[in-house]
Amino acid sequence: MSDTVTIQLTQDELEMLVDALEVDLEGYVEAAKEARLQNSREDIVTFTEASVRIQTLMAKLQDLIVED
């Protein structure tokens, strides 16, 4: 497991990170689809794993966003 770090962010910065991760996630989902079409098993695993890790991080960050 990786070491943990503590950072201070504003709510706006936190929302910006979540938005950026959503865009990044879309790219990995598309890449996984293309890898499936090309039957590239190694790429499928890589892109799917990245997608899951991004979704996990996004969920953790979204839990910290305070709704007005």
PyMOL Python script that loads the backbone (N, CA, C, O; Angstrom):
from pymol import cmd

cmd.read_pdbstr("""\
ATOM      1  N   MET A   1       0.838  -1.184   0.000  1.00  0.00           N
ATOM      2  CA  MET A   1       0.000   0.000   0.000  1.00  0.00           C
ATOM      3  C   MET A   1       0.877   1.239   0.000  1.00  0.00           C
ATOM      4  O   MET A   1       1.951   1.249   0.602  1.00  0.00           O
ATOM      5  N   SER A   2       0.430   2.258  -0.659  1.00  0.00           N
ATOM      6  CA  SER A   2       1.176   3.508  -0.739  1.00  0.00           C
ATOM      7  C   SER A   2       1.053   4.300   0.550  1.00  0.00           C
ATOM      8  O   SER A   2       0.088   4.155   1.300  1.00  0.00           O
ATOM      9  N   ASP A   3       2.045   5.133   0.788  1.00  0.00           N
ATOM     10  CA  ASP A   3       1.972   6.034   1.929  1.00  0.00           C
ATOM     11  C   ASP A   3       0.856   7.044   1.701  1.00  0.00           C
ATOM     12  O   ASP A   3       0.564   7.403   0.560  1.00  0.00           O
ATOM     13  N   THR A   4       0.239   7.497   2.768  1.00  0.00           N
ATOM     14  CA  THR A   4      -0.814   8.498   2.638  1.00  0.00           C
ATOM     15  C   THR A   4      -0.216   9.893   2.795  1.00  0.00           C
ATOM     16  O   THR A   4       0.817  10.078   3.438  1.00  0.00           O
ATOM     17  N   VAL A   5      -0.887  10.859   2.195  1.00  0.00           N
ATOM     18  CA  VAL A   5      -0.484  12.258   2.302  1.00  0.00           C
ATOM     19  C   VAL A   5      -1.698  13.075   2.694  1.00  0.00           C
ATOM     20  O   VAL A   5      -2.837  12.670   2.464  1.00  0.00           O
ATOM     21  N   THR A   6      -1.448  14.208   3.277  1.00  0.00           N
ATOM     22  CA  THR A   6      -2.520  15.120   3.652  1.00  0.00           C
ATOM     23  C   THR A   6      -2.311  16.429   2.909  1.00  0.00           C
ATOM     24  O   THR A   6      -1.227  17.011   2.947  1.00  0.00           O
ATOM     25  N   ILE A   7      -3.358  16.888   2.233  1.00  0.00           N
ATOM     26  CA  ILE A   7      -3.298  18.181   1.555  1.00  0.00           C
ATOM     27  C   ILE A   7      -4.566  18.957   1.886  1.00  0.00           C
ATOM     28  O   ILE A   7      -5.610  18.379   2.190  1.00  0.00           O
ATOM     29  N   GLN A   8      -4.451  20.259   1.822  1.00  0.00           N
ATOM     30  CA  GLN A   8      -5.618  21.101   2.048  1.00  0.00           C
ATOM     31  C   GLN A   8      -6.077  21.653   0.714  1.00  0.00           C
ATOM     32  O   GLN A   8      -5.285  22.208  -0.047  1.00  0.00           O
ATOM     33  N   LEU A   9      -7.366  21.496   0.436  1.00  0.00           N
ATOM     34  CA  LEU A   9      -7.957  21.978  -0.810  1.00  0.00           C
ATOM     35  C   LEU A   9      -9.224  22.755  -0.497  1.00  0.00           C
ATOM     36  O   LEU A   9      -9.908  22.483   0.490  1.00  0.00           O
ATOM     37  N   THR A  10      -9.524  23.718  -1.342  1.00  0.00           N
ATOM     38  CA  THR A  10     -10.819  24.376  -1.235  1.00  0.00           C
ATOM     39  C   THR A  10     -11.868  23.465  -1.870  1.00  0.00           C
ATOM     40  O   THR A  10     -11.527  22.531  -2.596  1.00  0.00           O
ATOM     41  N   GLN A  11     -13.121  23.733  -1.601  1.00  0.00           N
ATOM     42  CA  GLN A  11     -14.190  22.954  -2.220  1.00  0.00           C
ATOM     43  C   GLN A  11     -14.123  23.088  -3.743  1.00  0.00           C
ATOM     44  O   GLN A  11     -14.369  22.127  -4.472  1.00  0.00           O
ATOM     45  N   ASP A  12     -13.791  24.279  -4.207  1.00  0.00           N
ATOM     46  CA  ASP A  12     -13.684  24.511  -5.650  1.00  0.00           C
ATOM     47  C   ASP A  12     -12.570  23.648  -6.251  1.00  0.00           C
ATOM     48  O   ASP A  12     -12.753  23.043  -7.307  1.00  0.00           O
ATOM     49  N   GLU A  13     -11.429  23.594  -5.586  1.00  0.00           N
ATOM     50  CA  GLU A  13     -10.324  22.775  -6.072  1.00  0.00           C
ATOM     51  C   GLU A  13     -10.688  21.295  -6.077  1.00  0.00           C
ATOM     52  O   GLU A  13     -10.324  20.559  -6.994  1.00  0.00           O
ATOM     53  N   LEU A  14     -11.404  20.870  -5.051  1.00  0.00           N
ATOM     54  CA  LEU A  14     -11.843  19.486  -4.967  1.00  0.00           C
ATOM     55  C   LEU A  14     -12.775  19.145  -6.127  1.00  0.00           C
ATOM     56  O   LEU A  14     -12.645  18.087  -6.743  1.00  0.00           O
ATOM     57  N   GLU A  15     -13.704  20.032  -6.418  1.00  0.00           N
ATOM     58  CA  GLU A  15     -14.621  19.825  -7.543  1.00  0.00           C
ATOM     59  C   GLU A  15     -13.867  19.810  -8.872  1.00  0.00           C
ATOM     60  O   GLU A  15     -14.221  19.056  -9.779  1.00  0.00           O
ATOM     61  N   MET A  16     -12.839  20.632  -8.989  1.00  0.00           N
ATOM     62  CA  MET A  16     -12.026  20.649 -10.211  1.00  0.00           C
ATOM     63  C   MET A  16     -11.313  19.306 -10.393  1.00  0.00           C
ATOM     64  O   MET A  16     -11.236  18.792 -11.510  1.00  0.00           O
ATOM     65  N   LEU A  17     -10.803  18.746  -9.322  1.00  0.00           N
ATOM     66  CA  LEU A  17     -10.140  17.442  -9.401  1.00  0.00           C
ATOM     67  C   LEU A  17     -11.114  16.350  -9.839  1.00  0.00           C
ATOM     68  O   LEU A  17     -10.783  15.507 -10.673  1.00  0.00           O
ATOM     69  N   VAL A  18     -12.316  16.375  -9.270  1.00  0.00           N
ATOM     70  CA  VAL A  18     -13.315  15.378  -9.647  1.00  0.00           C
ATOM     71  C   VAL A  18     -13.672  15.525 -11.126  1.00  0.00           C
ATOM     72  O   VAL A  18     -13.788  14.531 -11.842  1.00  0.00           O
ATOM     73  N   ASP A  19     -13.844  16.760 -11.577  1.00  0.00           N
ATOM     74  CA  ASP A  19     -14.153  16.992 -12.998  1.00  0.00           C
ATOM     75  C   ASP A  19     -13.033  16.471 -13.894  1.00  0.00           C
ATOM     76  O   ASP A  19     -13.295  15.843 -14.920  1.00  0.00           O
ATOM     77  N   ALA A  20     -11.793  16.728 -13.509  1.00  0.00           N
ATOM     78  CA  ALA A  20     -10.651  16.267 -14.307  1.00  0.00           C
ATOM     79  C   ALA A  20     -10.587  14.739 -14.335  1.00  0.00           C
ATOM     80  O   ALA A  20     -10.278  14.143 -15.367  1.00  0.00           O
ATOM     81  N   LEU A  21     -10.877  14.119 -13.207  1.00  0.00           N
ATOM     82  CA  LEU A  21     -10.874  12.655 -13.157  1.00  0.00           C
ATOM     83  C   LEU A  21     -11.978  12.068 -14.026  1.00  0.00           C
ATOM     84  O   LEU A  21     -11.790  11.014 -14.633  1.00  0.00           O
ATOM     85  N   GLU A  22     -13.126  12.737 -14.092  1.00  0.00           N
ATOM     86  CA  GLU A  22     -14.216  12.261 -14.945  1.00  0.00           C
ATOM     87  C   GLU A  22     -13.779  12.241 -16.406  1.00  0.00           C
ATOM     88  O   GLU A  22     -14.065  11.289 -17.132  1.00  0.00           O
ATOM     89  N   VAL A  23     -13.088  13.288 -16.833  1.00  0.00           N
ATOM     90  CA  VAL A  23     -12.597  13.353 -18.210  1.00  0.00           C
ATOM     91  C   VAL A  23     -11.562  12.263 -18.443  1.00  0.00           C
ATOM     92  O   VAL A  23     -11.581  11.595 -19.477  1.00  0.00           O
ATOM     93  N   ASP A  24     -10.664  12.083 -17.490  1.00  0.00           N
ATOM     94  CA  ASP A  24      -9.644  11.047 -17.591  1.00  0.00           C
ATOM     95  C   ASP A  24     -10.287   9.664 -17.658  1.00  0.00           C
ATOM     96  O   ASP A  24      -9.862   8.809 -18.435  1.00  0.00           O
ATOM     97  N   LEU A  25     -11.305   9.455 -16.843  1.00  0.00           N
ATOM     98  CA  LEU A  25     -12.011   8.175 -16.823  1.00  0.00           C
ATOM     99  C   LEU A  25     -12.629   7.877 -18.185  1.00  0.00           C
ATOM    100  O   LEU A  25     -12.545   6.750 -18.673  1.00  0.00           O
ATOM    101  N   GLU A  26     -13.242   8.873 -18.791  1.00  0.00           N
ATOM    102  CA  GLU A  26     -13.849   8.686 -20.114  1.00  0.00           C
ATOM    103  C   GLU A  26     -12.817   8.194 -21.123  1.00  0.00           C
ATOM    104  O   GLU A  26     -13.109   7.328 -21.948  1.00  0.00           O
ATOM    105  N   GLY A  27     -11.614   8.748 -21.052  1.00  0.00           N
ATOM    106  CA  GLY A  27     -10.552   8.329 -21.959  1.00  0.00           C
ATOM    107  C   GLY A  27     -10.170   6.872 -21.763  1.00  0.00           C
ATOM    108  O   GLY A  27      -9.966   6.146 -22.736  1.00  0.00           O
ATOM    109  N   TYR A  28     -10.072   6.440 -20.516  1.00  0.00           N
ATOM    110  CA  TYR A  28      -9.715   5.046 -20.242  1.00  0.00           C
ATOM    111  C   TYR A  28     -10.835   4.090 -20.636  1.00  0.00           C
ATOM    112  O   TYR A  28     -10.572   2.987 -21.113  1.00  0.00           O
ATOM    113  N   VAL A  29     -12.078   4.506 -20.439  1.00  0.00           N
ATOM    114  CA  VAL A  29     -13.209   3.660 -20.837  1.00  0.00           C
ATOM    115  C   VAL A  29     -13.200   3.480 -22.357  1.00  0.00           C
ATOM    116  O   VAL A  29     -13.398   2.371 -22.853  1.00  0.00           O
ATOM    117  N   GLU A  30     -12.972   4.558 -23.085  1.00  0.00           N
ATOM    118  CA  GLU A  30     -12.903   4.475 -24.548  1.00  0.00           C
ATOM    119  C   GLU A  30     -11.727   3.607 -24.990  1.00  0.00           C
ATOM    120  O   GLU A  30     -11.852   2.810 -25.920  1.00  0.00           O
ATOM    121  N   ALA A  31     -10.594   3.764 -24.324  1.00  0.00           N
ATOM    122  CA  ALA A  31      -9.418   2.964 -24.675  1.00  0.00           C
ATOM    123  C   ALA A  31      -9.677   1.481 -24.420  1.00  0.00           C
ATOM    124  O   ALA A  31      -9.232   0.631 -25.191  1.00  0.00           O
ATOM    125  N   ALA A  32     -10.390   1.172 -23.348  1.00  0.00           N
ATOM    126  CA  ALA A  32     -10.722  -0.230 -23.057  1.00  0.00           C
ATOM    127  C   ALA A  32     -11.650  -0.790 -24.130  1.00  0.00           C
ATOM    128  O   ALA A  32     -11.507  -1.944 -24.534  1.00  0.00           O
ATOM    129  N   LYS A  33     -12.601   0.020 -24.594  1.00  0.00           N
ATOM    130  CA  LYS A  33     -13.501  -0.422 -25.664  1.00  0.00           C
ATOM    131  C   LYS A  33     -12.719  -0.729 -26.937  1.00  0.00           C
ATOM    132  O   LYS A  33     -12.943  -1.749 -27.590  1.00  0.00           O
ATOM    133  N   GLU A  34     -11.800   0.167 -27.277  1.00  0.00           N
ATOM    134  CA  GLU A  34     -10.986  -0.049 -28.478  1.00  0.00           C
ATOM    135  C   GLU A  34     -10.114  -1.294 -28.327  1.00  0.00           C
ATOM    136  O   GLU A  34      -9.941  -2.055 -29.279  1.00  0.00           O
ATOM    137  N   ALA A  35      -9.572  -1.498 -27.142  1.00  0.00           N
ATOM    138  CA  ALA A  35      -8.741  -2.687 -26.899  1.00  0.00           C
ATOM    139  C   ALA A  35      -9.573  -3.961 -27.058  1.00  0.00           C
ATOM    140  O   ALA A  35      -9.078  -4.972 -27.556  1.00  0.00           O
ATOM    141  N   ARG A  36     -10.834  -3.909 -26.634  1.00  0.00           N
ATOM    142  CA  ARG A  36     -11.716  -5.076 -26.808  1.00  0.00           C
ATOM    143  C   ARG A  36     -11.948  -5.359 -28.289  1.00  0.00           C
ATOM    144  O   ARG A  36     -11.927  -6.510 -28.726  1.00  0.00           O
ATOM    145  N   LEU A  37     -12.169  -4.293 -29.052  1.00  0.00           N
ATOM    146  CA  LEU A  37     -12.381  -4.465 -30.492  1.00  0.00           C
ATOM    147  C   LEU A  37     -11.154  -5.056 -31.171  1.00  0.00           C
ATOM    148  O   LEU A  37     -11.272  -5.801 -32.144  1.00  0.00           O
ATOM    149  N   GLN A  38      -9.985  -4.723 -30.655  1.00  0.00           N
ATOM    150  CA  GLN A  38      -8.738  -5.217 -31.233  1.00  0.00           C
ATOM    151  C   GLN A  38      -8.281  -6.516 -30.562  1.00  0.00           C
ATOM    152  O   GLN A  38      -7.235  -7.070 -30.899  1.00  0.00           O
ATOM    153  N   ASN A  39      -9.079  -6.982 -29.616  1.00  0.00           N
ATOM    154  CA  ASN A  39      -8.783  -8.222 -28.887  1.00  0.00           C
ATOM    155  C   ASN A  39      -7.396  -8.184 -28.236  1.00  0.00           C
ATOM    156  O   ASN A  39      -6.656  -9.168 -28.252  1.00  0.00           O
ATOM    157  N   SER A  40      -7.070  -7.030 -27.668  1.00  0.00           N
ATOM    158  CA  SER A  40      -5.781  -6.840 -26.997  1.00  0.00           C
ATOM    159  C   SER A  40      -5.980  -7.033 -25.493  1.00  0.00           C
ATOM    160  O   SER A  40      -6.246  -6.078 -24.764  1.00  0.00           O
ATOM    161  N   ARG A  41      -5.849  -8.260 -25.050  1.00  0.00           N
ATOM    162  CA  ARG A  41      -6.149  -8.611 -23.666  1.00  0.00           C
ATOM    163  C   ARG A  41      -5.327  -7.820 -22.650  1.00  0.00           C
ATOM    164  O   ARG A  41      -5.854  -7.383 -21.627  1.00  0.00           O
ATOM    165  N   GLU A  42      -4.053  -7.637 -22.930  1.00  0.00           N
ATOM    166  CA  GLU A  42      -3.203  -6.901 -21.986  1.00  0.00           C
ATOM    167  C   GLU A  42      -3.692  -5.461 -21.822  1.00  0.00           C
ATOM    168  O   GLU A  42      -3.753  -4.947 -20.705  1.00  0.00           O
ATOM    169  N   ASP A  43      -4.038  -4.815 -22.929  1.00  0.00           N
ATOM    170  CA  ASP A  43      -4.552  -3.445 -22.867  1.00  0.00           C
ATOM    171  C   ASP A  43      -5.911  -3.391 -22.184  1.00  0.00           C
ATOM    172  O   ASP A  43      -6.197  -2.446 -21.448  1.00  0.00           O
ATOM    173  N   ILE A  44      -6.743  -4.382 -22.416  1.00  0.00           N
ATOM    174  CA  ILE A  44      -8.054  -4.422 -21.758  1.00  0.00           C
ATOM    175  C   ILE A  44      -7.860  -4.415 -20.245  1.00  0.00           C
ATOM    176  O   ILE A  44      -8.506  -3.647 -19.532  1.00  0.00           O
ATOM    177  N   VAL A  45      -6.978  -5.264 -19.769  1.00  0.00           N
ATOM    178  CA  VAL A  45      -6.713  -5.351 -18.329  1.00  0.00           C
ATOM    179  C   VAL A  45      -6.162  -4.027 -17.807  1.00  0.00           C
ATOM    180  O   VAL A  45      -6.610  -3.526 -16.775  1.00  0.00           O
ATOM    181  N   THR A  46      -5.198  -3.467 -18.515  1.00  0.00           N
ATOM    182  CA  THR A  46      -4.568  -2.216 -18.083  1.00  0.00           C
ATOM    183  C   THR A  46      -5.589  -1.080 -17.998  1.00  0.00           C
ATOM    184  O   THR A  46      -5.676  -0.391 -16.982  1.00  0.00           O
ATOM    185  N   PHE A  47      -6.361  -0.888 -19.073  1.00  0.00           N
ATOM    186  CA  PHE A  47      -7.304   0.227 -19.106  1.00  0.00           C
ATOM    187  C   PHE A  47      -8.475   0.021 -18.142  1.00  0.00           C
ATOM    188  O   PHE A  47      -8.982   0.982 -17.563  1.00  0.00           O
ATOM    189  N   THR A  48      -8.897  -1.220 -17.973  1.00  0.00           N
ATOM    190  CA  THR A  48      -9.980  -1.500 -17.038  1.00  0.00           C
ATOM    191  C   THR A  48      -9.526  -1.254 -15.606  1.00  0.00           C
ATOM    192  O   THR A  48     -10.261  -0.680 -14.802  1.00  0.00           O
ATOM    193  N   GLU A  49      -8.315  -1.689 -15.297  1.00  0.00           N
ATOM    194  CA  GLU A  49      -7.772  -1.457 -13.957  1.00  0.00           C
ATOM    195  C   GLU A  49      -7.646   0.038 -13.676  1.00  0.00           C
ATOM    196  O   GLU A  49      -7.985   0.499 -12.587  1.00  0.00           O
ATOM    197  N   ALA A  50      -7.165   0.781 -14.647  1.00  0.00           N
ATOM    198  CA  ALA A  50      -7.045   2.232 -14.481  1.00  0.00           C
ATOM    199  C   ALA A  50      -8.412   2.858 -14.257  1.00  0.00           C
ATOM    200  O   ALA A  50      -8.553   3.745 -13.415  1.00  0.00           O
ATOM    201  N   SER A  51      -9.413   2.414 -14.991  1.00  0.00           N
ATOM    202  CA  SER A  51     -10.770   2.939 -14.836  1.00  0.00           C
ATOM    203  C   SER A  51     -11.303   2.694 -13.426  1.00  0.00           C
ATOM    204  O   SER A  51     -11.905   3.579 -12.817  1.00  0.00           O
ATOM    205  N   VAL A  52     -11.080   1.507 -12.924  1.00  0.00           N
ATOM    206  CA  VAL A  52     -11.557   1.168 -11.577  1.00  0.00           C
ATOM    207  C   VAL A  52     -10.849   2.024 -10.529  1.00  0.00           C
ATOM    208  O   VAL A  52     -11.483   2.515  -9.594  1.00  0.00           O
ATOM    209  N   ARG A  53      -9.558   2.201 -10.681  1.00  0.00           N
ATOM    210  CA  ARG A  53      -8.804   3.008  -9.718  1.00  0.00           C
ATOM    211  C   ARG A  53      -9.251   4.471  -9.752  1.00  0.00           C
ATOM    212  O   ARG A  53      -9.343   5.117  -8.709  1.00  0.00           O
ATOM    213  N   ILE A  54      -9.524   4.983 -10.934  1.00  0.00           N
ATOM    214  CA  ILE A  54     -10.007   6.360 -11.052  1.00  0.00           C
ATOM    215  C   ILE A  54     -11.387   6.493 -10.420  1.00  0.00           C
ATOM    216  O   ILE A  54     -11.654   7.464  -9.712  1.00  0.00           O
ATOM    217  N   GLN A  55     -12.265   5.528 -10.670  1.00  0.00           N
ATOM    218  CA  GLN A  55     -13.599   5.562 -10.071  1.00  0.00           C
ATOM    219  C   GLN A  55     -13.526   5.526  -8.548  1.00  0.00           C
ATOM    220  O   GLN A  55     -14.292   6.211  -7.871  1.00  0.00           O
ATOM    221  N   THR A  56     -12.620   4.737  -8.018  1.00  0.00           N
ATOM    222  CA  THR A  56     -12.457   4.642  -6.566  1.00  0.00           C
ATOM    223  C   THR A  56     -11.999   5.980  -5.989  1.00  0.00           C
ATOM    224  O   THR A  56     -12.528   6.446  -4.980  1.00  0.00           O
ATOM    225  N   LEU A  57     -11.016   6.587  -6.637  1.00  0.00           N
ATOM    226  CA  LEU A  57     -10.520   7.879  -6.175  1.00  0.00           C
ATOM    227  C   LEU A  57     -11.591   8.951  -6.297  1.00  0.00           C
ATOM    228  O   LEU A  57     -11.752   9.773  -5.395  1.00  0.00           O
ATOM    229  N   MET A  58     -12.323   8.949  -7.403  1.00  0.00           N
ATOM    230  CA  MET A  58     -13.399   9.924  -7.589  1.00  0.00           C
ATOM    231  C   MET A  58     -14.433   9.809  -6.479  1.00  0.00           C
ATOM    232  O   MET A  58     -14.898  10.822  -5.956  1.00  0.00           O
ATOM    233  N   ALA A  59     -14.794   8.588  -6.118  1.00  0.00           N
ATOM    234  CA  ALA A  59     -15.793   8.374  -5.072  1.00  0.00           C
ATOM    235  C   ALA A  59     -15.297   8.931  -3.740  1.00  0.00           C
ATOM    236  O   ALA A  59     -16.064   9.555  -3.008  1.00  0.00           O
ATOM    237  N   LYS A  60     -14.034   8.714  -3.425  1.00  0.00           N
ATOM    238  CA  LYS A  60     -13.464   9.233  -2.182  1.00  0.00           C
ATOM    239  C   LYS A  60     -13.514  10.755  -2.167  1.00  0.00           C
ATOM    240  O   LYS A  60     -13.852  11.358  -1.148  1.00  0.00           O
ATOM    241  N   LEU A  61     -13.180  11.371  -3.290  1.00  0.00           N
ATOM    242  CA  LEU A  61     -13.183  12.828  -3.363  1.00  0.00           C
ATOM    243  C   LEU A  61     -14.600  13.391  -3.341  1.00  0.00           C
ATOM    244  O   LEU A  61     -14.855  14.416  -2.708  1.00  0.00           O
ATOM    245  N   GLN A  62     -15.523  12.720  -4.036  1.00  0.00           N
ATOM    246  CA  GLN A  62     -16.907  13.188  -4.059  1.00  0.00           C
ATOM    247  C   GLN A  62     -17.530  13.141  -2.667  1.00  0.00           C
ATOM    248  O   GLN A  62     -18.385  13.965  -2.343  1.00  0.00           O
ATOM    249  N   ASP A  63     -17.113  12.197  -1.854  1.00  0.00           N
ATOM    250  CA  ASP A  63     -17.615  12.125  -0.480  1.00  0.00           C
ATOM    251  C   ASP A  63     -17.200  13.329   0.346  1.00  0.00           C
ATOM    252  O   ASP A  63     -17.840  13.641   1.350  1.00  0.00           O
ATOM    253  N   LEU A  64     -16.138  14.009  -0.064  1.00  0.00           N
ATOM    254  CA  LEU A  64     -15.635  15.168   0.671  1.00  0.00           C
ATOM    255  C   LEU A  64     -16.260  16.482   0.228  1.00  0.00           C
ATOM    256  O   LEU A  64     -16.103  17.505   0.894  1.00  0.00           O
ATOM    257  N   ILE A  65     -16.967  16.453  -0.891  1.00  0.00           N
ATOM    258  CA  ILE A  65     -17.581  17.684  -1.402  1.00  0.00           C
ATOM    259  C   ILE A  65     -18.813  18.024  -0.576  1.00  0.00           C
ATOM    260  O   ILE A  65     -19.712  17.203  -0.392  1.00  0.00           O
ATOM    261  N   VAL A  66     -18.828  19.260  -0.084  1.00  0.00           N
ATOM    262  CA  VAL A  66     -19.953  19.739   0.723  1.00  0.00           C
ATOM    263  C   VAL A  66     -20.986  20.343  -0.221  1.00  0.00           C
ATOM    264  O   VAL A  66     -20.691  21.275  -0.969  1.00  0.00           O
ATOM    265  N   GLU A  67     -22.195  19.801  -0.176  1.00  0.00           N
ATOM    266  CA  GLU A  67     -23.278  20.319  -1.017  1.00  0.00           C
ATOM    267  C   GLU A  67     -23.903  21.524  -0.347  1.00  0.00           C
ATOM    268  O   GLU A  67     -24.145  21.517   0.860  1.00  0.00           O
ATOM    269  N   ASP A  68     -24.163  22.561  -1.130  1.00  0.00           N
ATOM    270  CA  ASP A  68     -24.792  23.790  -0.593  1.00  0.00           C
ATOM    271  C   ASP A  68     -26.255  23.600  -0.364  1.00  0.00           C
ATOM    272  O   ASP A  68     -26.935  24.525   0.081  1.00  0.00           O
TER     273      ASP A  68
END
""", "prot")
cmd.dss("prot")
cmd.show_as("cartoon", "prot")
cmd.util.cbc("prot")
cmd.orient("prot")
